[in-house]
Amino acid sequence: MEKGSRIFVAGHRGMVGSAIVRKLEADGYNNLVLRTSSELDLRNQQQVENFFNSEKPEFVFLAAAKVGGILANNIYRADFLYENLMIESNVIHQSCIHKVKKLLFLGSSCIYPKMAPQPLHEKSLLSGYLEETNEPYAVAKIAGIKLCESYRRQHACNFISAMPTNLYGPNDNYDLQTSHVIPALIRKFHEAKETKSLTVEIWGSGTPLREFMHVDDLADACLFLMLNYDELEFVNVGVGVEISIQDLALLIKKIIAFEGEVTFDSSKPDGTPRKLMDSNKIRGRGWRPKIDLGQGLAQVYEERFLSEAK
């Protein structure tokens, strides 16, 4: 991939896509092909075909997806399954038809069975039952992996897949109805501090363990894989460190300087009890994350809430 190669970043306004754009631009890639969802509906087969006919991208980062937290995944099950299947199917198929030199598909750690051995290894895919609340999204992402593998096997397409751990960072979604845990907690604690509330209530027991990675580290890994990885099997991308939801909440409470109490509503779902990625494959090739969780959370809070208030 040369600095002047035509590179399509699908989903460039989302958290992951925008981080990939920042990384590519910072590293001197100067021929990016970008479209908003209003300009190009990736769910629409004809629009995607027309786009590839006219723009002829040489490389594709497939970061576009319909995403959300436990609540959104559980409520909008059909939407999460249908829209993600359509997006990935259209982009991957047209990338094959138009002989894209390389495509990187981005999945999610939720592809693994709920009770898979920890840390989660690539070999555990399809070895057990998925977590019920996000099963449709997980099925769609598994289909994306298998599309990349199948097009590689049948048509010799250089399509690869990366499965990131839980992400946070700039351009995250802070809607409490549809967001993931970190932006939801940051918003809850910030609003509680602003309104001088005495308590913040957290969904679930607080006991599940999660691994979190700053999205800029993922973008760095995506470029690394695009330049250095050309194999059939997908690759986990994580930091190798986990934290309980309770300890995460207390860390965010400290960063925001909220002085009230934290309570947990155990009647709400926890999701998967533990989800740590085995990232030895990418680490064995020389890639390492750079951003510490505390440092990253403080940076995100500063950018999202404090800078807006100034």
N, C-alpha and C positions, 0 to 999 in steps of 0.2 A: 504494500500500500504506500504510494508516493504522496508527497505533500500536496500535489495538485490533483490527485485522484478524485473522481466524483463519488462522494460519500453521502448516502441517504441515512439520516438518523430519524427513524420512525418514532414518533412520540417525543419530539424535541422540547415540548413545553412542559412535560411531566418532570417529576423529580429525577428519575434516572436519565431520561433523554437529555434534559438540560445539563446535567453533570457531564455526560459524554460530550456534548457540544463544547462546554467549557474546556474540557481536557484536550479535545482535538484542536481547538483554536489556540490554546496555550502552547501546544506542541507544533504549531505552524501549519496545520492542515487548512487549506484556504479555498476549498471548492466543495463546501457542504451544500447538500440539497435538503431543504427544510420546507415542510408544509404543515399548516395548522389543520385541525380536524374539520374546520369549516371549508378549507380549501381542498382537502382530500379526505374523504370518509373511507378509512381503511376497511370498514365492514362491507363496503360496496365493491363487488368484484369488477364491474366495468370501470369504475373510477380508478381502481388500482392498476388495471391493465392499461388504461389510457396514460396514466402517470409513467409507468415503466416504458411505454412506447415512446413518449416524448422526452423524458429526462435521462433515460439510459444510465442509471447509477451503476458504478463498478463495484462498490462495497456497500453493505447494508448492516446497520445496527438496529435490530428489531426490539425496541424498548417500549413500543406502544402497547397498552393494555388497559382493561378496565380493572381497577384495583380498589381495595377497601379493607377495613378491619373485620373483626368477628361479626359485629352487628350487620354490616352491609352485606357480607358474604352470605349470611344466613337468611336475610330477607330477600335479596335480589338474586336468588340462585339461578334462575333461568337466564337473566341478563349476563351474569358473570360467565356462564358456560357458553352461551350463544355468541356474545360479542367477542370474547377472546378467541374462540374457535374461528370465527370469520376473519378477524384481523390477521392472525398468524397464518391461516390457510392461504389467504389472498396474497400476502407479501411473500411467503416462502415459495408458493407456486410460480408467481411472476418472476421471482429472482432466478428460478430454474429456467423458465422459458426464455428469459433475456440474458442468460449466461452471466449472471453476476459472479464476479471473481471470488467473493467470499461473503458469507452472511453469519452474523452472530445473533442468536436468539437468546433472550433473557427470560428465565423462568422464575421459580420461587422455591424456597425451602419447604413449602407446604406440600410439595409433590410426594414427600416421603410418608410411609405408613405411620399412623399415630403412635404405635408402640415399637417402632423400629429401634434396633440397638443404637446406643449413643457412643461416640459421636456419629452423626449420620454420614454413611459412606455411599458413594455413587452406586455401589452394587445392591443397595437395599431398595432401589426403585422397584415397585410392583411386587413387593414381598409380603404385603399385608394390607389390612383395611386402612383407608384414609380417615383423617379427623372429620367428623360429620359436618361441622359448621362451615368448613370451607371446601368441601368435597367437589362441588362443580368447578370452582376456580382451579383446584388442583388437577382435576381431570383434563381441563383445557390446556394447562401448562404441560402435562405429561404428553398430550397429543402433539404439542409443539415440538417437544424433544423428539418424539417418534417421527414426525414429519421431517425434521432435519436429518435424522439417521436414515430414513427410508429414501429420501432424495439423494443422499450421499451414496447409498448402496445401489440404487437403481440407475441413477443418472450421473454419478460421479461428481455431484455438486459439492463444493467445499463449504458446507454448512456446519457450524458448530453451535453448541449450547452452553450457557453458563447459568448456574443456579446460585443466586446470592442469598445470603442470610437476611435477617430482618434489617431494613434500611431506615435511615433518617437523614435529614439534611435540608438544604435550601429547596424551595418550591414544594415542600410537603403539603399534605392536605390536613387542615386544622378543623374541619367540620366534625363535631363530636358524634354525629350520626354515622359517618362513613370513614373516619380516620383510623389509622393504626395507633398502637399504644403510646409511642413517644410523643407525637404531636398532640394527642388527646390529653396526656398528662401535663404537658407544658401549658396548654391552653387552660386546663382546669386550675392549675396552681397559679398561673398568672392572673386569671380572673378572680380567684379567691383572694389573692393578695390585694388586687385593686379594690375589691368590694369589702375588704377587711372581714371576710368570712372566718368562722372559727374552725371549720372542718372542710376537708376534701374527701369525697367518697370515691373509692376505686372499685371497678368491676372485678369480681372474682375473689379468690382467697389470697392472692399475692404470692402464692408458692411456686407457680410455674417458672421454669428457668428459660431465659432467652439470650440469644447472641445478637448483638447490634453492631452494625457497621455504617460509618458515614458514607453517604452516596458518592463523595469524591474519591474515596478509596475504591469503590466499585468501578467507577469510570476509569480509574487508573488500571484496574485489573482487566477491564474490557479491551482497552487498547493493547495491553500486554498480550492478551489471548489472540486478538486479531493479528498481531505481528508474530506470535511465537507458537501457536497451537493449531494443529491441523488433523486432529484425530476424531474417530467416530463417537467415542464416549463423551458425555457431557461432563462439565467440571464444576465442582463446588467452589464458591468464593465466600470465605468468612474470615473472622479475626481470631477464632480459637479460644475465646473467653466468653463465659456466660454469667448472667446476673439474674437474680430473682426479680419478679415484678415488684415485690415489696421494696427491695433494695434500690431498684430503679426509681421508684416513686420517691423514696427518701433522698436519693441523689438529686433528683430534679427539684424537690422541695428545698434542698440546701442551696442549689444554684440560683433559684428564684428568690430565696430568702423569705419564704412563707413561714409564718410563725405559729400557725394553727395545728390542729391534729389531723392525722390521716386515718381513715377507716376503710374497711374492706367489706363489700357486699358479696358474701359467699353464695348467695342464691343465683348470682349471675355466672355464666359459663367461663371456665378457665381456658378452654382450648387445649391444645396438646400440652402434656405436663412438662416436657423438656424438648429442646430443639437446638442442639449444638452441631454444627457442620464439621465434617472431617475435610479439611482443606489441604491435606498433604500433597495432593496431586499438583495444584498450582504453586504451592510453596516449594515443592521439589524442583520446579522449573525456575525458581529465583524470585518470585513475586512475594512481597510482604505488605500488609496494611501499614499506614503511617499515623492515623489519627486516633488518639486516645478517646475513650467514651466521654469522660468528664470534660475534656477540652472541647470535643465536638458538640456536646450538648450546650455548653456555655456559649459557644460561637453561634449555634442555631438560635438560641433564645435572644441573644444580642441582636442578630440580624432581623429576626421576625417580629419582635415586640419592642425592644428598647429603641432601636434605630427609628422605628415608625413613630414613636412617641416624641422624638426630638424635633 
